[in-house]
């Protein structure tokens, strides 16, 4: 009898606990549509490492600011005819009254043509050279540095272990924006029919409306603290007498973590990489955008520099290995802003979500270590302006012209 009473009491407590936690297990459905806004601020040559191709004036002027947007709309609905959708931004964005969200045309599968049987195979050339990887801010590199990858062993088991060791422990959770593969209907901007640019003074602040024939109307408003991240303002980019190099920047409102990197080469056979992370694993693999949780985790594990940090020293050993020149990048991760409609009901009842919005932010800059490109090649007052061919990064850093366009 005592066992039965104890069982009954435990069952009652379990039921009470389930009832108290019911709102956390509120049944939900949807969203019908998800909309992602990726906002980037770039100065100097930072756009090269972000996949962009800045103008010559931007590359030569570290103070030139560029704003860019990527808009991605995914929906579980299918349009009756050709899908149409648009984003009506606030006037302050300066990119036009309407940004059309175009659905990409289906891509034809690639055609593979077999070479004639009498065609001799191409001559195989074994790779050669090596990559040296350094990490951590400081006058000198830490223990067990550099990490060396021998290109000649890339196809072997030893080469596979080298790359596995490089990435061990990073475990980045990739963000999954809307896409043709993930959604029944998808639209994006910029696209083949609309590539309007956002001016340097463009602002996201104000009301935004997204509408179309395959999505419910989406309305959200961004405040002054939800605008583009500010641009980097460098206070130091110099080579020190000791052989190290110093990077420093002004505090940035909205930044939640920073990441610095340097890429260089010595001759044709040695590539050098350095990052500000205290963890070896972050030499590769950080995406352009990170969610709030990932930023907090990576700051706590010292992969990212904390938001209050405003300087970092590239070690002597990394600078010496990079030879005459190194290309640095600085990235600020600004996290994200999320909206959901309708909002979660207070009572534990079914919750159908019409749409969600995610706005994510980053800011970046880049240039040659120790060189103020804003003063490079400037004409003296009264002299005629001289035209210059557009340089590739390989012209600044010998030996890597084929690695960076």
N, C-alpha and C positions, 0 to 999 in steps of 0.2 A: 504493500500500500504506500509506504514511504517513497518507493521508487516511482510509482505512478504519479504521486504528488510532485516529486521533483521534476519529472518529465513534463508535466503540465505547466509548471512554473517556467521552465526553460522555453517551452513552446510559446508561452504568452510573451516572454521577454523578446524572443526572436521576432514575433509578429509586431510587437511595438517598435522594435528597431527598424524593421522593414518599413513600417508606416512612416516613421520619422525621416527615413532616407528616401521616401518615394519621389520627392521633387528632383533628386539627383538622377533618378532613373526615369524621368519623364519621357514618354514615347514621343519621338520626333520624326518628321518626314521632310524631305526636301534637302537642300534648297532647289527650287526650280532653276534659278540662275545664279552663277557666281561670277564676280567681276573683279579683276585684279588691275591695279594701277601701279606701275613700277616707275618711280621718279628718281632721276639721277642728276647730280650736279658734277660737272667736270671742269678742271682748269688745266692749263699747260698740256703736256703730252700724256696725261693720264688716260685719255680716250683710246690710245693705242692698245693698252692692256685690257680695256673694257669692250673690245670688239668694234670700236668706232674708227672713223678716219677723219680726224680733225683737219681743219683748214691750216694752211701754212702759217697764217697770222696767229692762230691759236698755239701752234707748236712753238713759235718763237716768242710768245708772250705769256709768261706764267700767270699773269693776272687776268687773262681773257677767260670769261665764264661762259659755260654752255649748260643749258638745261635740256633734258630729253625725257620723253615719256614713252612707255610701252603699255598699251591698253589691250586687255584680253578678256573677252566675254564668252562664257560657256553656258549652255542651257540644255536641259533635258527635253525641251520641246523641239519639234521639227517644224520648219516653216512650210506653209502650203505651197509656195512657189520658190523663187529665188530669195534666200534669206537677206533681210535688210535690217540694219541697226545703226544707231549713231549715239555719240556722246556730245551733249550740249554743255560745254564748260563755262565757267565764269569768264566775263570779259577780260579780266586781268591776266588770263593765261596768254593771250596774244597770239594764239595759233589759229584763229578763225572762229566763227560762230558755231560751226558743226564739224566734228571729227567723225567721218564715216568708219564704221567697224565692218570691214570687208571679210567675207568668208573665203579663205584660199581655195583656188581651183584644185580639184583632185589631181594628184601627181601620177602620171603614167609610170608603171613599173619599169625599171631600167632594163634595157635590152643588152644581153650578154652575147657577144659574138665570139665564137671559138676561133682561135687562130688555126690556119691550115696546119695539117699534121707535119708538113715538111719544114715549118718555120722553126729555126733553132731557138732554144730558150734564151732569154736575156742573160747577159753575163752577170753573175752574182758578185757583188762587191761587199765584203765584210765591213761592217761599221768599225770605226776606230775613234779614239779619243775617250774622254771621261768627263763626268760632271762632279763638281765639288759643291757640297751643300753645307752651309753654315746657318746658325740660328742664334737668336738672343741678342738683346741690346747690351752693349758694354764695350769697353776699350779693347778687350781681348776676347777671343772665342773661348767657349767653355770646353770642358773635357770631352774626349771622343769626337772631336771635330777636326777636319770635315768628314762628313759622310760621303763616300766615294762610290759612284756608279761607273763601271767600265762598260762602254758601249759595245765592246767586242764580245761581251758575255750576255747580251740582252736576250738572245734566243735560247739560252741554256737554263738549267734549273737554278744555277747560281745567280743568274741575272734576275729570274723571277723572285728569288728570295731577297735580292737587293731592293726591288720595288715594294715588296711586301713589308720589309722592315721600314721603308720610308713612310708608308701610310699607316703603320700600326698605331692604333689608339685614337685616331682622329674621329672616325664614326660620325660624319656629318649627316644629318637628316635633310635630304634634299627637299626643297619646297616644290609643290606640284601645282603650277598654275593651270588655268583652263587650256585646252588644246584640242586639235582635231581628233586626236586619238581618245581623249577622255570624255568628250561631250558629244551629245547627239548633234548639236549645231554650235558652231564656233565662229567668232568674228574678232578681228584684230586691227590695231592701228599703231604705227604707220603701216602702209600697205602699198601695193603697186599703183593705186589710183590716187592716193593722198599721202604726201610726205611733207606736209607743212612743218616747219620747225618752230620750236618754242624759243622766243627771244630771251636773252640773258636776264631781262627784267620780268619775265613771265612769272605768274604766281598761281598756285593752286587754291588759294583762299577764296571761299565763296561757295555757292550752290552748284551742284553737278546733277545732271539728269541724263539717264541712259534709257533709251526706248528702242523698240524694234518689234518685228512681227513674230519673233520666237522667244521673247523674254517679257516678263512683267516689267512695268516701269520701275526704274531704280532711281531713288532720290537720296542724296546725301550731301552734307555740307562740311567743308573743312575749315577749321579755324586758323588763326595766325600761327599757332604752335604746331600746325600740321602741314606747313608749306614745304617746298623743297629745302633740303639741308643747305646750310651756307657753304660757300666755297672754302677750300683750304687757303689760309693765309700763312705762308712760310715766314718764319722769323730767323731760320738758319738753314743753310744748305752749303756746307763747307767741308773741305778736306783739312784735317788737323795736322800740325807738325809731326805728331807721333805716327801718322800713317792711317789713323782711323778717320771716320767722317761723321759729322753731326747733322742730324735732321731735327728741326723744331718747328712748331706751328702754334698759332693762337688757339685758345680754347674754342670749341665749336658747340654752339647750342643745338641740342637734339641728338648729338652723337652718343651712342651707347658703348662703342668699342672701336678701337683702331687697329689697323694692320699695316705694317710697312714691309717692303720687299726690295731687293736689289738683284739685278740680273746683269751679268757681264761675261766677258770671254777673254782669254789670253791666247792669241794665235788662232789657229784653225782646229786645235785638238782639245781645248779645255773650256768648258762652260762652267760658270760659277753662279750659284744662287744663294741668297741670304734672306732670311725673314726675321721679323722682330719677335716671333714667338719663342717662348722658353721651351716649347716642345718640338722635338725633331720632326714629328709626324706632319707638321703643317707646311712643309716646303711646297707641296702642291695641294690642290683639292678644295680650297675655299671658294664657294660660289660667289656670284656677284651680290646676291641678297641673302640675308639671314633673318629668321624669325626671332621674336623676342626671347623665347626659351633657349634657342641655340646661342644667341649672343651672350646671355647671362651665363650659360654653361662654359662657353669658350673663354670668357673673361675670368671666371673662377678658376679655370685650369691653366690660365696664363698663355693660351694660344692667341687671344686678342689682348691688346693693351687696354687698360681701363679708361673710361671716358674722361677722367681728370688728367690723364697723362698727356703731356704736350711736347715730348722730346724723346729721341732715341739715338744711340750711337752705333754706327756700323763698325764692327771690330776690325782691327788692323789686319788680321789674317785674311778676312774676306776681301778687303780692299786690295791687298797685295795680290791675291789670287786672281782678281778681276782684271788686272793689268791697268792700262792707261785710263779706261773709262768704265763707268757702270751706270745703268739706267735704274732709277729708283721709282717706286710707286708708293703712294699713301692712300689708304681706303678708310673711310668712316662709315660704320654701319649704324643706320638710324632706326632700325626696328620697323614696326608696322602699326597701322591703325585699322581697326576692324569695325564693320557695321553689320547688323542683322535686322531684317524686317520680316514679319513683325517681331517685336521683342518678346522674350520669354514670358509667358503668362505666370502670374504669381501662384495660381492654384495648380496642383498636379493633374493636369489634363493634357490631352494630345496637343502637340505643338507642330503646326505646319509652317515651314520657313519658305517664304516666297523668294528671297534673294539674300546674298551675302556680298560684302565688298571688303577687299583687302587693299590698302595703300601701303607700299613699302618704299624705303628710302635708302639712298647711299650717296656719298660724295667721294670724289677721288681726284688725285693730281699725280703728276709724274714729271720726270726730267732727268737730266744728267747730273750725277752726283758732283757737287762742287762747282756747278756752272749756272750762272744766272742767264738763262736764254733770253730774257727780256732786254739784255744789254748786248747780246751777240749780234754783230753785223749791223748795228744801227748807224745811220748816216749822220754826219755832222751837220749842224744848221747851215742852210744855204746850199748844201750839196744836192744834186738830183737824186731822186729815189732810184734804187737799183733793183731790178727784178732778180729773183733767185729761183733756181729749180727746186721743186719740192723734195726735201731730203727723206730718205728712208732711215729707220733707226740703225740699220746696218752700216750706214756711212759714218755714224758717230761711234759705234762699238764694233771694231773690226772683228770678223770671224763669225758673226751671228746674223749677217744680212739675210741668210736663207731661213732663219728661224722666226724672225719677226718681220712682217711686210713693211 
